[in-house]
């Protein structure tokens, strides 16, 4: 089994799940700085030219959420997929909510602050995405008031996806009015299986560049 990806990308979701499952997986670093993800070899795995990609025998799977669900179902012994239909439905509900209502505004913020060329960035998009993101953070804050986990009484794939996105949201200062989510996030990253945070991932990249003489 191989995982193509690098921190601090969405590959962190998959790395976390692999640690929870305690299974062996070769991690192949994809150099985003040199555009390796756009080369023909990588596009043969993912025509979209994006990470992560999981290769498990004849299975080649893209999209980080799909990969986490695949792995959790392949190794059911850890109980990361609820057994009851009702709880599974709630898990899917919150995963879809997180991806559409939280990740989307976060991605809009990233595009218009870091990823797009300066001439393409729109400050008004950042303001709108921040507003939209905070409104949806309020929904999750209310949901988690009396809960330890997103669904049921134990960890599921929904929590691993939520923790990654809430860490991202925290970096963008979207959790200022969400004390319950900040507590939840701290508890998730206190788990011995937790991967580096997004900020730690960027710090690792900066350190590597310094050690190898690359411009920051």
C-alpha positions as CSV (number, residue, x, y, z in Angstrom):
1,X,0.0,0.0,0.0
2,X,1.3,3.5,-0.9
3,X,0.1,6.9,-0.1
4,X,1.2,9.7,-2.4
5,X,1.1,13.0,-0.6
6,X,2.9,15.4,1.7
7,X,2.1,17.6,4.7
8,X,0.5,20.0,5.2
9,X,-2.0,19.0,2.5
10,X,-5.2,16.9,2.8
11,X,-3.0,13.9,3.0
12,X,-3.0,14.6,6.7
13,X,-6.5,13.2,7.0
14,X,-5.3,9.9,5.6
15,X,-2.1,9.8,7.6
16,X,-4.2,10.2,10.8
17,X,-6.5,7.4,9.8
18,X,-3.5,5.1,9.0
19,X,-2.1,5.8,12.5
20,X,-5.5,5.1,14.1
21,X,-5.6,1.8,12.2
22,X,-1.9,1.0,13.0
23,X,-1.3,-0.4,9.5
24,X,1.8,-0.3,7.3
25,X,1.7,2.1,4.4
26,X,4.6,3.6,2.3
27,X,4.3,7.3,2.1
28,X,5.6,8.7,-1.2
29,X,6.4,12.5,-1.0
30,X,5.1,14.5,-3.9
31,X,7.1,17.7,-4.5
32,X,4.4,20.3,-4.9
33,X,7.1,23.1,-5.2
34,X,8.5,21.6,-8.4
35,X,5.1,20.8,-9.8
36,X,5.6,17.0,-9.6
37,X,1.8,16.6,-9.2
38,X,1.3,18.0,-12.7
39,X,3.8,15.6,-14.4
40,X,2.7,12.7,-16.6
41,X,3.7,10.0,-14.1
42,X,1.6,11.5,-11.3
43,X,-1.3,12.3,-13.6
44,X,-1.4,8.7,-14.6
45,X,-2.5,8.1,-11.0
46,X,-4.7,11.2,-10.7
47,X,-5.6,13.1,-13.9
48,X,-6.6,16.0,-11.7
49,X,-3.0,16.4,-10.6
50,X,-3.9,16.6,-6.9
51,X,-2.9,14.8,-3.7
52,X,-3.4,12.5,-1.9
53,X,-3.6,9.3,-3.9
54,X,-3.8,5.8,-2.3
55,X,-2.6,2.8,-4.2
56,X,-3.7,-0.5,-2.7
57,X,-3.0,-3.3,-5.0
58,X,-5.2,-2.8,-8.0
59,X,-7.2,0.0,-6.2
60,X,-6.1,3.5,-7.1
61,X,-8.1,6.0,-5.1
62,X,-8.1,9.8,-5.0
63,X,-10.0,12.3,-2.8
64,X,-8.9,12.3,0.8
65,X,-12.4,11.7,2.3
66,X,-13.0,8.7,0.0
67,X,-9.6,7.3,1.0
68,X,-10.4,7.6,4.7
69,X,-13.7,5.8,4.3
70,X,-12.2,3.1,2.1
71,X,-9.5,2.3,4.7
72,X,-11.9,2.4,7.6
73,X,-14.2,-0.1,5.8
74,X,-11.2,-2.3,4.8
75,X,-10.2,-2.6,8.5
76,X,-13.5,-2.7,10.4
77,X,-11.9,-4.0,13.6
78,X,-11.1,-0.5,14.8
79,X,-14.8,0.5,14.7
80,X,-14.2,3.8,12.8
81,X,-17.4,3.1,10.7
82,X,-20.6,2.9,12.9
83,X,-22.3,-0.5,12.7
84,X,-25.9,0.9,12.9
85,X,-27.5,2.4,9.8
86,X,-28.7,5.4,11.7
87,X,-25.2,6.2,13.0
88,X,-23.6,5.6,9.6
89,X,-26.0,8.0,8.1
90,X,-25.1,10.7,10.7
91,X,-21.4,10.1,10.0
92,X,-21.9,10.6,6.3
93,X,-24.1,13.7,7.0
94,X,-21.4,15.4,9.0
95,X,-18.6,14.4,6.6
96,X,-20.5,16.0,3.7
97,X,-21.3,19.0,5.8
98,X,-17.7,19.5,6.7
99,X,-16.5,19.2,3.1
100,X,-19.2,21.5,1.6
101,X,-19.8,24.0,4.3
102,X,-16.4,24.3,6.1
103,X,-13.8,23.2,3.6
104,X,-15.2,25.3,0.7
105,X,-14.9,28.7,2.4
106,X,-11.5,27.7,3.8
107,X,-10.3,26.9,0.3
108,X,-11.7,30.2,-1.0
109,X,-9.7,32.0,1.7
110,X,-6.6,30.1,0.7
111,X,-7.0,30.8,-3.0
112,X,-7.4,34.5,-2.5
113,X,-4.7,35.0,0.1
114,X,-1.9,32.5,-0.9
115,X,-2.6,30.4,-3.9
116,X,-3.7,32.7,-6.7
117,X,-1.3,35.1,-8.3
118,X,-1.6,38.5,-6.6
119,X,-3.4,40.0,-9.6
120,X,-6.1,37.4,-9.3
121,X,-6.8,37.7,-5.6
122,X,-10.0,39.3,-4.5
123,X,-10.1,40.6,-0.9
124,X,-13.9,40.7,-1.0
125,X,-13.9,36.9,-1.6
126,X,-11.9,36.5,1.6
127,X,-14.4,38.6,3.6
128,X,-17.4,36.6,2.2
129,X,-15.8,33.2,2.8
130,X,-14.9,34.2,6.3
131,X,-18.5,35.2,7.0
132,X,-19.8,32.0,5.5
133,X,-17.3,29.9,7.3
134,X,-18.1,31.4,10.7
135,X,-21.8,30.8,10.2
136,X,-21.3,27.1,9.5
137,X,-18.8,26.9,12.4
138,X,-21.7,28.0,14.7
139,X,-23.7,25.0,13.5
140,X,-21.0,22.6,14.5
141,X,-20.3,24.4,17.8
142,X,-24.0,23.9,18.7
143,X,-23.9,20.3,17.6
144,X,-20.9,19.5,19.8
145,X,-22.0,21.2,23.0
146,X,-22.7,18.0,24.9
147,X,-20.7,15.6,22.7
148,X,-17.2,14.1,22.9
149,X,-17.4,12.8,19.3
150,X,-19.4,13.8,16.2
151,X,-21.5,10.7,16.0
152,X,-22.3,8.3,18.8
153,X,-20.0,7.6,21.7
154,X,-16.7,6.8,20.0
155,X,-14.3,8.0,17.3
156,X,-15.4,7.7,13.7
157,X,-14.1,8.8,10.3
158,X,-16.2,12.0,10.8
159,X,-13.9,13.0,13.7
160,X,-10.7,12.6,11.8
161,X,-12.0,14.7,8.9
162,X,-13.4,17.3,11.4
163,X,-10.2,17.7,13.3
164,X,-8.2,18.4,10.2
165,X,-10.7,21.0,9.0
166,X,-11.1,22.6,12.4
167,X,-7.3,22.9,12.7
168,X,-7.4,24.7,9.3
169,X,-10.3,26.9,10.4
170,X,-8.4,27.7,13.6
171,X,-5.4,29.0,11.6
172,X,-7.8,31.3,9.8
173,X,-9.2,32.6,13.1
174,X,-12.7,31.1,12.5
175,X,-12.9,29.4,15.9
176,X,-12.7,32.6,18.0
177,X,-16.3,32.3,19.1
178,X,-16.3,28.5,19.3
179,X,-14.9,27.5,22.7
180,X,-16.3,23.9,22.5
181,X,-14.7,23.3,19.2
182,X,-11.3,24.6,20.4
183,X,-11.5,22.2,23.3
184,X,-12.6,19.3,21.0
185,X,-9.7,20.2,18.6
186,X,-7.1,20.2,21.5
187,X,-8.4,16.8,22.7
188,X,-8.2,15.3,19.2
189,X,-4.6,16.5,18.7
190,X,-3.7,15.2,22.1
191,X,-4.3,11.7,20.8
192,X,-1.1,9.7,20.4
193,X,-2.1,8.9,16.8
194,X,-2.5,12.6,15.8
195,X,-0.4,13.7,12.8
196,X,1.4,17.1,12.6
197,X,-0.9,20.1,12.6
198,X,-1.1,22.2,9.4
199,X,1.1,24.8,11.1
200,X,3.6,22.2,12.1
201,X,3.6,20.9,8.5
202,X,4.4,24.4,7.1
203,X,7.2,24.7,9.8
204,X,8.7,21.4,8.6
205,X,8.7,22.7,5.0
206,X,10.4,26.0,6.1
207,X,13.0,24.1,8.1
208,X,13.8,21.8,5.1
209,X,14.2,24.8,2.8
210,X,16.5,26.5,5.3
211,X,18.6,23.3,5.6
212,X,18.9,22.9,1.8
213,X,19.4,26.5,0.9
214,X,16.1,27.1,-0.9
215,X,14.5,30.5,-0.9
216,X,11.5,31.0,1.5
